[in-house]
Amino acid sequence: MEKKIVCQNRKARHDYFLDEIYEAGIVLFGPEVKSLREGRGSLKDSYARVKNGELFLHNMHITAYPFAHHLDIDPARTRKLLMQKREIKRLIGKTEEKGYSLIPISIYLLRGIIKVELALAKGKKKYDKRYVLKEREMKKELNQLKKKNHY
């Protein structure tokens, strides 16, 4: 089961605390699949919402496939995500809690099928982000000191 990552939402880990991670299928047209296989997708500012018991992905951008002239597809259209009903019901309960959102983390190919990795996330405050950066910097300095003392 080799996972080939097509695109990632790099800011997600910076802007949110990720609690639970889910895997979902996605409904796409043929040229969109070909475009994603070439790595022409973007998850920047995208999010997922539950509407009428179905899951939808908003603001995901897939650049048009250059050799598909017969279909005119909106690159930022809302796309349906495929999950089991019980998982969607669970997500409805979780997203109604204060501050939780569904954020796509990555899109990847799994055995030729395109999947979306969603995270149940809670937004970080500005001071949380600063704390994480400071902690990372301190670990980096500590590792440098350890290396310096070893040699």
C-alpha positions in Angstrom: 0.0 0.0 0.0 2.2 2.8 -1.3 0.9 6.3 -0.8 1.9 8.9 -3.3 1.2 12.3 -2.0 -0.3 14.6 -4.7 -0.6 17.8 -2.7 -0.5 19.0 0.9 -1.9 21.7 3.1 1.3 22.8 4.8 -0.3 25.6 6.8 -2.8 23.3 8.4 -0.3 22.1 11.1 0.8 25.7 11.7 -2.7 27.2 12.0 -4.6 24.3 13.7 -4.3 21.7 16.4 -5.1 18.4 14.6 -7.1 16.0 16.8 -8.4 13.2 14.6 -7.5 12.2 11.1 -10.0 10.6 8.6 -9.7 9.3 5.1 -12.3 10.0 2.4 -12.8 9.4 -1.3 -13.6 12.3 -3.6 -15.9 12.6 -6.6 -13.9 14.0 -9.6 -14.1 14.2 -13.4 -11.6 12.5 -15.6 -9.5 15.6 -16.5 -9.4 16.5 -12.8 -7.9 13.1 -11.9 -5.3 13.5 -14.7 -4.4 17.0 -13.5 -4.0 15.8 -9.9 -1.8 12.9 -10.9 0.5 15.6 -12.4 0.5 17.4 -9.0 -1.7 20.4 -10.1 -3.8 20.7 -7.0 -3.9 23.1 -4.1 -5.5 22.8 -0.7 -4.7 26.4 0.4 -7.7 27.9 2.3 -9.8 24.8 1.7 -12.2 23.2 4.2 -14.9 20.5 4.4 -18.5 20.9 5.5 -21.3 18.6 6.2 -24.5 19.6 4.4 -27.7 17.5 4.4 -25.9 14.4 5.6 -23.2 14.6 2.9 -19.6 15.9 3.1 -18.3 18.5 0.7 -14.9 20.0 0.1 -14.8 23.8 -0.6 -12.1 26.0 -2.1 -9.9 23.2 -3.3 -8.3 24.3 -6.6 -7.4 21.9 -9.4 -5.7 23.4 -12.4 -7.4 22.5 -15.7 -5.8 19.6 -17.6 -4.3 21.2 -20.7 -5.3 18.3 -23.1 -9.0 18.2 -22.1 -10.7 20.7 -24.3 -14.1 19.0 -24.4 -14.9 19.8 -20.7 -15.0 23.2 -19.1 -14.7 22.5 -15.4 -14.6 25.2 -12.7 -11.2 24.7 -11.0 -12.5 25.8 -7.6 -15.8 24.0 -7.6 -17.3 22.3 -4.5 -16.5 18.6 -4.6 -18.3 15.8 -2.8 -16.4 13.6 -0.4 -17.2 10.0 0.1 -17.4 8.5 3.7 -19.5 6.1 5.5 -22.8 7.4 7.0 -21.7 6.6 10.6 -18.4 8.5 10.2 -20.3 11.5 8.8 -22.7 11.4 11.7 -19.8 11.4 14.1 -18.2 14.3 12.3 -21.5 16.3 12.5 -21.4 15.9 16.3 -17.7 16.8 16.6 -17.9 19.9 14.3 -20.9 21.3 16.2 -18.6 21.5 19.2 -17.1 24.9 19.8 -14.1 25.7 17.6 -13.8 22.5 15.6 -13.4 22.5 11.8 -12.7 19.9 9.1 -9.5 20.7 7.3 -8.0 18.7 4.4 -4.4 17.9 5.2 -3.4 16.1 2.0 -4.5 14.4 -1.2 -2.8 11.2 -2.2 -3.0 8.3 -4.6 -3.7 4.9 -2.9 -3.7 1.9 -5.3 -4.7 4.2 -8.2 -7.5 5.9 -6.3 -7.4 9.5 -5.2 -8.1 10.0 -1.4 -8.3 13.0 0.8 -7.0 13.1 4.3 -9.2 15.2 6.6 -8.4 16.4 10.1 -10.7 17.4 12.9 -9.0 20.6 13.9 -9.2 23.4 16.4 -7.8 26.8 15.5 -4.6 28.1 17.1 -4.3 31.5 18.6 -1.3 33.8 17.8 0.4 33.1 21.1 0.1 29.3 20.5 1.9 29.7 17.2 4.7 31.7 18.8 5.1 29.1 21.6 5.5 26.3 19.0 8.1 28.3 17.1 10.0 29.1 20.2 10.0 25.5 21.3 11.2 24.3 17.9 14.0 26.9 18.0 15.1 25.7 21.5 15.2 22.1 20.4 17.3 23.1 17.4 19.8 24.9 19.6 20.0 22.0 22.1 20.8 19.6 19.2 23.5 21.9 17.9 25.1 22.1 21.4 25.0 18.3 21.7 26.7 17.9 18.3 29.3 20.5 19.3 30.2 18.7 22.5 30.4 15.3 20.8 33.3 16.3 18.5 
